[in-house]
Amino acid sequence: MGKPKLAYWDIRGLAQKIRFALAYMGVDYDDLTYKEDNEQTGGDNTWASDKTKLGLIAPNLPYWIDDDVKITESNAILKYVVRKYNPSMIPSNLAKLAEMDMIEGILADIMTYSATAAYSGEDKKEEHSYTFGSVVPTKLVILSKILGDKKFLMGNEPSYIDFPTYEILYMLTKFRPSVVQAHENLTAYMISFEKLPAIEAYMKSPQFIKGPWFSRHCPAKI
Ligand SMILES: N[C@@H](CCC(=O)N[C@@H](CS)C(=O)NCC(=O)O)C(=O)O
């Protein structure tokens, strides 16, 4: 039995929340990155060649292979690794769990709108102003209210939902910094996350991918 393997493109994107969670929990795993630039030339070690060979039920990136456990869907992977390596990061209280699910839905909305804007190109001004002038700010008011004066979303210690939340906020600070900067507590939250010793060490390590967040083929270079 070898190390579990997380595979994704050589970017942050949908894998970064999982990479952060694994770093925080101190999990020893292989962080496999497919080079976006190699897909055109083809051959071994490309996603195009692996996609149908790995025995994945729903072939996609990111994927997680842990012996005979093979998972895709980034949130399913995130929850699997947290349940396996540090289940205390998922509350057992039903109301708290529902709050996490609500945040997960809010993050999905922000991601859908932001990705659509990113891939539509900088010339689609109208679409961008609706996304970053209306939709995202409204969602961030809610997130800011849920966070309140807590250090992390569920209290003093990080829980599973903090990994995707940080990563979406980080994406927004690269894309439209002002929408996050409008909330002092969200900015302080990001700093608290980055100061967690395991996260700080990971961010200084050669394994850490600073960017890009979206694909290299995306018009928005962030
Ligand atoms: N809902 C999926 C979306 C996965 C997805 O869209 N993956 C993109 C990169 S962000 C990809 O390139 N997948 C490879 C493929 O479609 O073959 C998740 O959250 O994991």
The ligand as a Gaussian input file, in Angstrom:
#p B3LYP/6-31G(d) Opt

LIG

0 1
 N      -17.597000      19.402000      -9.629000
 C      -16.235000      19.011000      -9.899000
 C      -15.674000      19.845000     -11.031000
 C      -14.366000      19.281000     -11.561000
 C      -13.815000      20.044000     -12.737000
 O      -14.526000      20.841000     -13.395000
 N      -12.536000      19.808000     -13.028000
 C      -11.857000      20.520000     -14.109000
 C      -10.766000      21.409000     -13.537000
 S      -11.439000      22.604000     -12.454000
 C      -11.177000      19.584000     -15.073000
 O      -10.317000      20.016000     -15.840000
 N      -11.547000      18.315000     -15.096000
 C      -10.947000      17.345000     -16.014000
 C      -11.926000      16.811000     -17.025000
 O      -13.034000      17.348000     -17.153000
 O      -11.544000      15.888000     -17.714000
 C      -15.389000      19.159000      -8.609000
 O      -15.760000      19.941000      -7.716000
 O      -14.381000      18.467000      -8.477000

